[in-house]
Amino acid sequence: METTAVATKTKWAVDPTHSEVTFKVKHLMITNVKGEFRKFNAEIESDGKDFTNASISATIDASSIFTNEDNRDGHLKVPTSSM
């Protein structure tokens, strides 16, 4: 008798209270600007604990950008077509 193993799909979702999406960019070659996106989600789906063929999807709400500078944040949220 031959048996065939069936892989169980496992799905993980990012816990936003224990996760972050941050960035750091050089500004005028003098200093770094740090920021974060406050609204995001991500999921990983795999065959059990085997990540060889895992799929990952993530979305970031660009309007949730925060750099601790209201003027800069406002500028970053302006659509490029209106610049």
C-alpha positions as CSV (number, residue, x, y, z in Angstrom):
1,M,0.0,0.0,0.0
2,E,1.4,3.4,-1.0
3,T,0.6,6.5,1.1
4,T,0.8,10.1,-0.1
5,A,1.7,12.8,2.4
6,V,-0.6,15.8,2.3
7,A,1.0,19.1,3.4
8,T,-1.0,21.2,5.7
9,K,-1.1,24.8,4.8
10,T,-0.1,27.1,7.7
11,K,-0.8,30.8,7.7
12,W,0.7,33.4,9.9
13,A,-0.4,37.1,10.2
14,V,1.8,39.9,11.5
15,D,0.8,41.1,14.9
16,P,0.8,44.9,14.5
17,T,1.2,45.5,18.3
18,H,4.5,43.6,18.2
19,S,5.8,44.6,14.7
20,E,7.0,47.7,13.0
21,V,7.8,49.0,9.5
22,T,10.6,51.6,9.8
23,F,13.1,53.4,7.5
24,K,16.1,55.6,7.7
25,V,17.3,57.8,4.8
26,K,20.2,60.2,4.4
27,H,19.2,63.9,4.3
28,L,21.5,66.4,2.6
29,M,24.4,64.1,3.3
30,I,24.5,65.5,6.8
31,T,22.0,63.6,8.9
32,N,19.6,60.7,8.8
33,V,15.8,61.0,8.8
34,K,14.0,58.1,10.6
35,G,10.4,57.3,10.1
36,E,7.8,54.6,10.2
37,F,4.5,53.5,8.7
38,R,1.9,53.0,11.3
39,K,-0.7,51.0,9.2
40,F,0.4,47.8,7.6
41,N,-0.3,44.1,7.4
42,A,1.5,41.0,6.2
43,E,0.8,37.3,5.9
44,I,2.9,34.2,5.3
45,E,1.5,31.0,4.1
46,S,3.6,27.8,4.0
47,D,3.4,24.0,3.9
48,G,3.5,23.4,7.6
49,K,6.9,24.4,8.9
50,D,8.6,24.2,5.5
51,F,9.2,27.7,4.1
52,T,10.8,26.5,0.8
53,N,7.7,27.4,-1.2
54,A,6.2,29.9,1.2
55,S,4.2,32.9,-0.1
56,I,4.4,36.3,1.5
57,S,2.1,39.2,1.0
58,A,2.4,42.6,2.6
59,T,0.7,46.0,2.3
60,I,1.7,49.3,3.7
61,D,-0.7,52.3,3.9
62,A,1.6,55.1,2.6
63,S,-0.7,57.7,4.2
64,S,0.3,56.4,7.6
65,I,3.9,57.7,7.3
66,F,5.3,59.3,10.4
67,T,8.7,61.1,10.6
68,N,8.0,63.2,13.7
69,E,7.8,66.4,11.6
70,D,4.3,67.5,10.5
71,N,5.5,69.6,7.5
72,R,7.6,66.8,6.1
73,D,4.9,64.2,6.6
74,G,2.4,66.5,4.9
75,H,4.8,67.0,1.9
76,L,5.4,63.2,1.7
77,K,1.6,62.6,1.5
78,V,1.1,65.0,-1.5
79,P,0.5,63.0,-4.7
80,T,3.4,63.3,-7.1
81,S,1.1,64.5,-9.9
82,S,0.3,67.7,-7.9
83,M,4.0,68.6,-7.3
